[in-house]
Amino acid sequence: MTAWSNNGSERALRIEKCMLNGSKFRKTRNGRAVLDVLRTINATCTAAKIDIGVYLKYVFKNPELLQSAPEKLTPFAVALELQKTEPVVF
């Protein structure tokens, strides 16, 4: 019989706790808004299975898409685009 554990939940909460501890600007209203945006980007990147650093680099390297087609810069869209352009290693 497999024992139940909450290791997965603890790992998910650890990311939130580290971000909260590292975000000292959260004490103001604007700081909390910035933290909410960062948490949302982090959660969406996790769901899209894309590293947040890779995602942010892609977004910052493609500023023209922000104005012309922002829907192409969601973490899911970027993950799909990178899957198309990166060679598959066997």
C-alpha positions as semicolon CSV with decimal commas, in nm:
position;residue;x (nm);y (nm);z (nm)
1;M;0,000;0,000;0,000
2;T;0,129;0,346;-0,089
3;A;0,142;0,601;0,190
4;W;-0,026;0,933;0,121
5;S;0,190;1,241;0,153
6;N;0,160;1,611;0,095
7;N;0,506;1,650;-0,063
8;G;0,363;1,784;-0,389
9;S;0,157;2,045;-0,207
10;E;0,453;2,148;0,005
11;R;0,673;2,190;-0,305
12;A;0,407;2,409;-0,468
13;L;0,370;2,624;-0,157
14;R;0,747;2,655;-0,119
15;I;0,769;2,849;-0,446
16;E;0,499;3,088;-0,324
17;K;0,667;3,129;0,014
18;C;1,009;3,198;-0,140
19;M;0,857;3,456;-0,375
20;L;0,668;3,618;-0,087
21;N;0,979;3,635;0,131
22;G;1,188;3,772;-0,154
23;S;0,933;4,036;-0,247
24;K;0,984;4,302;0,015
25;F;0,802;4,554;-0,204
26;R;0,473;4,377;-0,128
27;K;0,407;4,612;0,166
28;T;0,256;4,881;-0,057
29;R;-0,056;4,858;-0,272
30;N;0,147;4,886;-0,594
31;G;0,397;4,633;-0,465
32;R;0,120;4,381;-0,399
33;A;-0,012;4,438;-0,751
34;V;0,334;4,366;-0,895
35;L;0,362;4,054;-0,680
36;D;0,022;3,935;-0,806
37;V;0,136;3,977;-1,166
38;L;0,458;3,786;-1,100
39;R;0,269;3,506;-0,924
40;T;0,026;3,482;-1,214
41;I;0,308;3,462;-1,470
42;N;0,482;3,199;-1,258
43;A;0,168;2,987;-1,222
44;T;0,083;3,012;-1,592
45;C;0,438;2,919;-1,694
46;T;0,424;2,621;-1,461
47;A;0,095;2,508;-1,615
48;A;0,237;2,554;-1,967
49;K;0,548;2,358;-1,866
50;I;0,784;2,638;-1,971
51;D;1,064;2,779;-1,761
52;I;0,978;3,131;-1,649
53;G;1,324;3,257;-1,745
54;V;1,293;3,118;-2,097
55;Y;0,945;3,271;-2,126
56;L;1,053;3,618;-2,008
57;K;1,357;3,619;-2,239
58;Y;1,132;3,533;-2,534
59;V;0,888;3,811;-2,443
60;F;1,161;4,073;-2,399
61;K;1,324;3,974;-2,729
62;N;0,994;4,018;-2,917
63;P;0,860;4,359;-2,808
64;E;0,689;4,419;-3,144
65;L;0,444;4,138;-3,065
66;L;0,327;4,321;-2,753
67;Q;0,159;4,580;-2,972
68;S;0,066;4,377;-3,277
69;A;-0,033;4,036;-3,137
70;P;-0,015;4,005;-2,756
71;E;-0,207;3,675;-2,769
72;K;0,109;3,520;-2,917
73;L;0,297;3,599;-2,596
74;T;0,101;3,390;-2,349
75;P;0,311;3,119;-2,183
76;F;0,112;2,851;-2,368
77;A;0,162;3,019;-2,706
78;V;0,534;3,068;-2,642
79;A;0,575;2,706;-2,530
80;L;0,409;2,587;-2,852
81;E;0,624;2,820;-3,062
82;L;0,944;2,702;-2,896
83;Q;0,844;2,338;-2,948
84;K;0,818;2,409;-3,322
85;T;1,156;2,581;-3,349
86;E;1,369;2,365;-3,120
87;P;1,506;2,042;-3,266
88;V;1,386;1,721;-3,108
89;V;1,670;1,521;-2,950
90;F;1,643;1,142;-2,953
